[in-house]
Amino acid sequence: MAFGEKVYWDNRMAFVLAAIGSAIGLGNIWRFPYICYKYGGGAFLVAYIIALIIAGLPLLILEFSLGQKIGGSAPTSIGKVSKKFAWLGWMAIIVGFFITTYYAVIMSWAANYLVHSLSLAWGDDPRTFFYTNVLGLSDGIFKIGSPRIPLLIGLVVVWAWIILSIWKGAKTVSKVVYVTVTLPWLILLILVIGGLTLPGAFKGIAYYLTPNWSALLNPELWQAAFTQVFFSLSVGFGVMIAYASFLPPKSDIVNNAFIIGLSDAATAFVGGFAVFSALGYYAQIQGVSVAEVMKSGPELAFVTYPAIINHLPLGPLVGVLFFVMLLTLAIDSAFSLVEAVVAGVMETFGTNRTKTNIAVGILAFLIGIIYTTTAGLYWLDVVDYYMSYFALFAVAFLEAVLVGWLFDTEKLRRQINETSLVHIGRWWVISVRIIVPLAALVLLVLTIGGRIKSAYGGYPRTAELIAGWIPILFAIVLGVLLGKSTAKMLQKE
Ligand code: PHE
């Protein structure tokens, strides 16, 4: 086979950290706290944990076993399950590739803000600063304008960082993650402790966690819980499959999956304390309610947090810590997506690692330029929605059906148990065959239904077509073409 020399993780710890690094990312600090508050606070946590146990962890175990037991990156391992479906592995990593194109741009914003923190450059009006000075946001998705030079420079730096982090694949990642996973945790802890000492902090926390049990009857809450679990675990993009393929034979799977899944959930939960304590403080000094300062997405990190920093002692230091945290949280997620692509290409085409790595990086960088333009935020928003929800559910559904129904899942379960400290029971088979596909299918149908009714975010339908449907179609068509090569490669084996 065209593997060249097989590279493994330095040790088990390196794998666990790398997988945790991929799982914890912007989703934990931005999305989770906001979604948790929106869907009933403490009640959402219950739904989240249930979704994690009945669908998230089984899918994670499935992806680990695909990579480690069946062997290879997403196209190879899925191709080994059924040659006809190698395209699915390609689709997963092509979608992941699109995600990195904009994930790196958000990191470029954070890199710019790291510099701005030193002088608190946003001044008294962080909102205008973000939208006008930094993004130069135009008033329509088709008013594209030119790239913003500081964002472009940030993007070059981020891509150099990504490419170097996976230079020798798992070997380099094994070293890098000791810093890029532990450092953001350490900073998060500092921000939580600092945050909780601020006046008004507990009002924010109460807002975050006060359970509204009746919310559990709302189907939307369950939809949000499953969505968050899937996205946060980095499943459905071929990342966890590729990472597990660098594990030596006989490695533990189940215990590792539990450690990784629970660390991810815990990081999100703790992240909420950092975010909401600061929001509680800000609400108090502004004399408004927490609801009024509550924002999700870009606003939270690039408008609200800078506004809060203005009022803190040691503001520039807090700013630097915060943006270093965002950058180090995001980098392992970004390079895990790239590594999944690089591993996939190398296995099927026998290409050289360095060249593949650089080529993938440059291509993603070039596509990313669109998000550095004055309409960039709009395009980023649409692509994000279609890739991280829609495509993810489609892949998760097909992956679980394929392995669950066309493969001897019972045998796979025994193989997993042979090398795992904790054994999985028949519940795992039931989850892979029924619960995961059902959950993913329902999410998929709800998403499509919603989009038939109205375009995402009120954007024009043509924009939705260009940034949503066409990339997905592209991922399928290119996937099918490349899948043929993978099937041929496997034939020769
Ligand atoms: N799990 C990451 C987050 O929560 C995002 C991600 C998705 C990273 C898929 C890699 C692959 O931010």
Residues whose N, C-alpha, C, O or C-beta is under 5 A from the ligand:
A	BS01	LIG	S22 A23 I24 G25 L26 G27 N28 F231 S232 L233 S234 F237 V239 S333
